[in-house]
Structure formats: C-alpha cells, structure tokens
C-alpha cells in the first residue's frame, strides 16, 4: 500500500467519522436516543472494519481515531467534548488490539457465525472499554482527579450500555464483510481529489458550526 494513499485514507475516513459523530451523533442525542451505542454499532465499527479490509494496514484505524477525536472536540451542539474525543480515540485503539491477530483479509471469518461472533465481541469490548477509558481519563484531563469509587458506581450502567452496539454489530459487521467481494479500486487522481474535498467539507462544516453556535 502506497504510504501517501494510506495517509490520505486516514485523514478522510477519520474526518468522516468525526463529522458523523458531531452532526449525526448530536441529532440522535438531541432526539433522546443513546447516541454512543448507536454510533458505535452503526458507524464506528463498520468504518473501522471497512477501512481495515480495503487498505489492509494495521495501525491505520488508530490514526483515524486520532483525527476523528480531534474533530469531535469542536462539537458545538453537545457538551463534554473532551470525554467524547477520548472515547473515540480509545475505541480506535481497542479495535487495533482486538483485530491485531486477525489477518487483514479476514480469511478466518469464513462463515456467518464467525462474522457475527467477532461483531458482538468487538463492538461490546470497544464500546465498554472506550467508556471506561473515558471515565478514567476525563477527570484527570479536566483536573478534578480520578476516583475509583466513582467508576465502580457507573460500572453496571457501562456494562449494560455495551449490549446495544453488540447487537447492532451482529448485522453491520457481516454486511460490511460482504463488501470484500466487490471491486473497490479507484484511480489515484480521483481518489486524492475526492479525499481532499470530503476532508475539507467535514472540517469546514464542523468548525464553522462551532464558531457560529458556540
């Protein structure tokens, strides 16, 4: 894989992820639905699996998480920007850990049972793990300090919240893995121009909204 193409992929897919968390995630939250679980199951896990499958580059998804988390800091619609940014970055890191031993062509996931199982496990661990990391790091970053008793109180809620994205991933992960049968090649000139255009759109829209509505 061309390093330039991979870097462009990290930036554009990370920007799409961050943009979706800010715009779509905020709309879901404002409507009163569990945006964290829905976004993880319907968007974060699929885009992480899809990019691993297309680019076949371990470590790329962590870079995407850093980009998405950085963009999420500028969310003007919902508070706690830092905790959401940390959660996104933690999810990307956990994805890298979980999928470290799985080949980039996912040849181990030959049947629906295996695909569904990895969807359940990865979505649950990634969401719950990201939630826990957020609970630990956010108060430290904010300067208030971390207290274990506060985390323990929230653990039942955190563990229960992971069920929703895990259930969603039983559908989204097998669906994404079906895409590997398609030809997703794209000419370099079109690839880079499209990546630049999408990236600029995502960042301008989010930062513009942050300036206007903050």
N, C-alpha and C positions, 0 to 999 in steps of 0.2 A: 504494500500500500504506500503510495506517494505521501510523504510527510506533510506536504503542503495541502493535499486534498484532505488528509485526516484532520489537520488543524482547522481547516475551513468547516469540516463537519462538526467538530467540537463546538465551534463558535455558533454556527447556525442552529444546530439542534439544541444546544444549551440555551440559546436565545428563545427558540420556540417554546421550550419547556418553561423558562422563566416567564415569558409573555403569557402563556396559558395559566400559570399559577396566579399571576396578578389579575388578569382580566376574567377568565372563566372561573377560577377558584374563588375570586371575590364575589362574583354573581351568585355562585352556588351557596356561599356562606351567607350572603345577604338574604337569600331565599329561605334560610333556616335549615339547610341540609348539611350533613357532615362533609365539608369540602375536602378535608385532609384525606379521609378514606376513599372518597370518590375520585379525587385527582390521582391518588397513588394507584388505584386499581385500574382506572380507565385511561390514564395518560402516562404517568411516570414509568410504571413497569413496562407497558408496551413500547414506549420510545427508547427505553434502555435496552430492551431485548432486540428491538428492530435495528438499532444502530450497531449493536454487537454483531448481529447477523450480517449486516451489509458491509461494515468496514473491517470486521474480524480483527479488531485491535483492542486487546485488554488494556485498561487504563484510560481509554477514551471517555468512558462513561463518568469517571471521576472528574475529568476536565469539564464535561457537560454540566455536572452538578455544581461546580465552582462558578461557571458562567450563569447558570440559572439562579443560583443562590444570590449572586451579586445583583442580578436584575431584580430579584424579589425584594431586595432592600428598598427599592424605590416605589413600593406599592403605596398609593395614596388612599386606598379605599378601606383597608383593614389594618388595625394596629398590630403591634408586636412583629415588626418587620425582621428584627434580628432573629427571633426564635424560628420564624418560618424559613429564613435563609439558612440557618444552621440545620434545620430538619432536611431541607433539600440536599444540602451537601453531604449530610450523614447518610441519606438514602442512597446516594450515588456511591459512596464508599462501601456501604454494606452490599450493594449489588456486585461490586468488584470482588469482594471477599467470597460471596456465595457462588458466583459464576467462575471463580478462578480455576477450579478443577474441571470445568465443562468446556469441551472443545468449541471453537468459535463457529463451527458449522452445525453445532448442536446434534451431532450424529448419535449421541447417547439417548436423545429424546425421540426415539423412533415411533412410539405409539402414543395414542391419546392419553393413556393412563400416566405415562411418564411426564408428558407435557402438562397435564393437569396438576400432577403432584408438585412439579417444580414451580408451577404458578402459585399454588397455595402456599408452599413453604417460603418461597422468595418474597412474595407480597406481604405475608404476615411478619416475617423477620425484619424485612426492610422498613415496614411502617412502624412496628413496635420499637425496633431498635432506634430508628430516627427520632421517634417520640421521646424515648428515654434519654438519648444524647442531648436533645433539646432541653429537657427538664434539668439536666445536669449543667450544661454549658451556658444557657441563657442567664441564669442568675449570677454566674461567675463573670460573664462579659458585662452584665449590667452593673456589677459592683456590689450587689447585695449579698453575695456569698451563697454557696450551695449547702443545703441541709438535708441529710439523708432521710430524715423523718418525713419531709415534705414529699419526696419521691415515693416513699413507701405508701403514703396515703393515696396517691394517684395511681398506683400500680394496677389495681383491679380495673379501673377505667381505661387505662392504657392497653392492657391485655385484651379487654373486651372490644376496644375500638379496632383492633387489628383483624377482627373477623370479617368485616365488610370488604376491605380491599382483597383479602384472601379469596373470598367467594367470587368477587368480580374477576380476579385473575384466572379462575378456572375457565373463563370464557375468552378473555383477552389474550392470554399467553398462547394457547393453542391456535387462535386465529392469526396472531402475528407470525407464528412459526410456519403457517401455511404459505406465507408470502415468499419463503425461500425457494419456492418452485417457480417463481416468476423472474423475469429478466428485469433487474432494476438498474441496469447500466445507463449512464448519461454522459454525453460529451463534455469534455473538460470546460470548454468555453461557456457552455450553457450552465454547467454546474457552478462555476465560480461566480458568474454574474447573478444567478439565482440566489446563491448563498449570501452574497453581499446585499442584494435587495431585501431579502427576508430579514436579515440581521438588522439592517438599518431601520426597517419598518418596526420591528419589535422594540428596539431600544428607544426610538423616537416617540413611539406611541406611549410606552410606559413612563419614560422620563417626562414627556410632555404632560401626561395626566398628573404626574407627581407635582410638577410645577404649578399646574392650574388648580388642582383640588386640594393640595396640602395647605 
